[in-house]
Amino acid sequence: MITRFLADITILLGRSLRHTLRSVDTIITTALMPVAMMLLFVYVFGGAIDTGSDSYVNYLLPGILLITVASGIAYTAVRLFTDMKSGVFERFQSMPIVRSSVLWAHVLTSLVANLISLVVVLTVALLIGFSSGAGVLAWLAIAGMLFLFTLALTWIAVIPGLSAKSAEGASAFSYPLIFLPFLSSAFVPTATMPGPVRAFAENQPVTPIVSAIRALMTEQPVGDDIWVALGWCAGILVVAYLFATSAYRRKIS
């Protein structure tokens, strides 16, 4: 059963990746918005923002990476919606394949597409002055955190991809996720925010994730942020997975 499942995922992942690679402009567009935002904040607003850091791009980058992921998963929802409406899922159901492999192929495609976008953003950050003395273990921890965050948000994207009435509706869910880092420590320290905004910023998932990645990049003590961040990512992943698989079962039943 497991061998068959993996074989089905491999075939369907290849199909999904081929479709994605034929639309390279999608990946470019996904990375372009975070890159433009990073350049805007670094070169226009950065001089007016006091973060206590010598390099604003070093402070800003973790939040930009999360925005990149939030932007990228919108296309996951659209690809899934397109397959649903085109009747591809119905054709797959008539074939001798593990049904859940169709969904997992889309999820893995999202991870690959987002990885490409993250590499593009990180490359631009390096070109404009980002530097880090973090070691291999720290970068592996950062990669793991981004992987878990991307996986959690991808399963969130599956839900509107299965239930939306239009392609626009399938992608619109990502707007609050893109906006969420602006109400966190991604761009400015939470200590500078008004009381109610600060309370929200310090108790939402993006702030500990950003803080943990920033500390790892700058070789600072991570403290409890990494455990809080992992807890948020794992919790979101489990809840999103349960809702997504439930929606999928209703669609194919």
Buried (B, 14 or more C-beta within 10 A) or exposed (E): EEEEBEEBBEEBBEBBBEBBEEEEEBBEBBBBBBBEBBBEBBEEEBEEBEBEBEBBBBBBBBBBBBBBBBBBBBBBBBBBBBBBBEEEBEEBEEEEBBBBBBBBBBBBBBBBBBBBBBEBBBEBBEEEEBEBEBEEEBEEBBEEBBBBBBBBBBBBBBBBBBBBEEBEBBBBBBEEBBEBBBBBBBBBBBEEBEEEEBEBBBEBBBBBBBBBBBBBBBEEEBEEBBEBBBEBBEEBBEEBBEBBBEBBEEEBE
